[in-house]
Amino acid sequence: MTPSAPDEAQASGAASYLPDPGLQNERTALAWQRTALSMIAASAVMARLTWSTGGVAALVILVVAASLSTWVFLESRGRYAHSARVRLRASARGGRAPLALTVAVALLALTEIGALLR
């Protein structure tokens, strides 16, 4: 049985309590970065494939999606730097990164649906 707090470890005579050194923050940041890079790559591939059917409108939408994904990538790097206490952040994030990623995915989907319907 693993103790859930330092006091329980001392009370039960168990070995010293070792909290997680913070690797979950790094894993989360890396997952956000992988997702954002995948969205940037998907935007580039979609721009290449839909240029002939969608024209400039499809390209503009995909540039916006790629820009949002790039912002999510940079935000995740900043989030990890803040978590690792390399950089301090005064304000809360408030869910902007998930919203930006959702909008980017929706733009990619709408562009592809538009290309398929033409």
C-alpha positions as CSV (number, residue, x, y, z in Angstrom):
1,M,0.0,0.0,0.0
2,T,1.4,3.4,-1.0
3,P,0.8,6.2,1.5
4,S,-1.0,9.2,0.1
5,A,0.6,11.8,2.2
6,P,3.8,12.4,4.2
7,D,2.0,12.2,7.5
8,E,0.5,8.8,6.7
9,A,4.0,7.5,5.7
10,Q,5.4,8.6,9.0
11,A,2.5,7.2,11.0
12,S,2.6,3.8,9.3
13,G,6.3,3.5,9.5
14,A,6.6,3.2,5.8
15,A,9.6,4.3,3.7
16,S,10.0,7.9,3.0
17,Y,7.3,9.6,1.0
18,L,8.5,10.5,-2.5
19,P,6.2,12.9,-4.3
20,D,6.1,13.0,-8.1
21,P,9.0,15.3,-9.1
22,G,6.8,17.1,-11.7
23,L,7.1,14.9,-14.7
24,Q,3.4,15.0,-15.3
25,N,3.7,18.7,-16.2
26,E,6.4,17.9,-18.8
27,R,4.3,15.0,-20.3
28,T,1.3,17.3,-20.5
29,A,3.3,20.1,-22.2
30,L,4.8,17.6,-24.6
31,A,1.3,16.2,-25.5
32,W,0.1,19.7,-26.2
33,Q,3.2,20.4,-28.4
34,R,2.7,17.1,-30.3
35,T,-0.9,18.0,-30.9
36,A,-0.1,21.5,-32.1
37,L,2.6,20.2,-34.4
38,S,0.2,17.7,-35.9
39,M,-2.3,20.4,-36.5
40,I,0.4,22.6,-38.2
41,A,1.3,19.6,-40.4
42,A,-2.3,18.9,-41.2
43,S,-2.9,22.5,-42.2
44,A,0.1,22.4,-44.6
45,V,-1.1,19.1,-46.2
46,M,-4.7,20.4,-46.4
47,A,-3.4,23.7,-48.1
48,R,-1.5,21.6,-50.6
49,L,-4.5,19.3,-51.4
50,T,-7.3,21.9,-51.4
51,W,-5.5,24.7,-53.3
52,S,-6.9,23.6,-56.6
53,T,-10.5,23.3,-55.5
54,G,-10.8,25.9,-52.7
55,G,-8.5,28.6,-54.0
56,V,-7.5,31.5,-51.9
57,A,-10.4,31.2,-49.5
58,A,-9.3,27.7,-48.5
59,L,-5.7,28.9,-48.2
60,V,-6.7,31.8,-45.9
61,I,-8.7,29.5,-43.6
62,L,-5.8,27.0,-43.4
63,V,-3.3,29.8,-42.6
64,V,-5.6,30.9,-39.8
65,A,-5.7,27.2,-38.5
66,A,-1.9,26.9,-38.8
67,S,-1.5,30.3,-36.9
68,L,-3.8,29.1,-34.1
69,S,-1.9,25.8,-33.9
70,T,1.4,27.7,-33.8
71,W,0.1,29.8,-30.9
72,V,-1.0,26.6,-29.0
73,F,2.5,25.2,-29.5
74,L,4.2,28.4,-28.1
75,E,1.6,28.5,-25.3
76,S,2.4,25.0,-24.3
77,R,6.1,25.7,-24.2
78,G,5.4,28.7,-22.0
79,R,3.0,26.7,-19.8
80,Y,5.8,24.1,-19.1
81,A,8.3,26.9,-18.4
82,H,5.9,28.3,-15.9
83,S,5.3,24.9,-14.3
84,A,9.0,24.2,-14.1
85,R,9.4,27.7,-12.4
86,V,11.6,28.9,-15.2
87,R,9.2,31.7,-16.0
88,L,6.5,33.2,-13.8
89,R,3.1,34.1,-15.1
90,A,0.9,36.6,-13.5
91,S,-2.4,35.7,-15.0
92,A,-4.4,32.6,-15.4
93,R,-4.8,31.0,-18.8
94,G,-8.6,30.5,-18.8
95,G,-8.9,27.8,-21.4
96,R,-7.6,29.8,-24.4
97,A,-5.4,27.0,-25.8
98,P,-8.2,24.4,-25.9
99,L,-10.4,26.9,-27.6
100,A,-7.8,27.8,-30.2
101,L,-7.2,24.1,-30.9
102,T,-10.9,23.5,-31.3
103,V,-11.3,26.4,-33.7
104,A,-8.3,25.1,-35.7
105,V,-9.7,21.6,-36.0
106,A,-13.1,23.0,-36.9
107,L,-11.6,25.2,-39.6
108,L,-9.7,22.2,-41.0
109,A,-12.9,20.1,-41.1
110,L,-15.0,22.8,-42.7
111,T,-12.3,23.4,-45.4
112,E,-12.1,19.7,-46.2
113,I,-16.0,19.4,-46.3
114,G,-16.1,22.4,-48.6
115,A,-13.4,20.8,-50.9
116,L,-15.3,17.5,-51.0
117,L,-18.6,19.2,-51.8
118,R,-17.2,21.0,-54.9
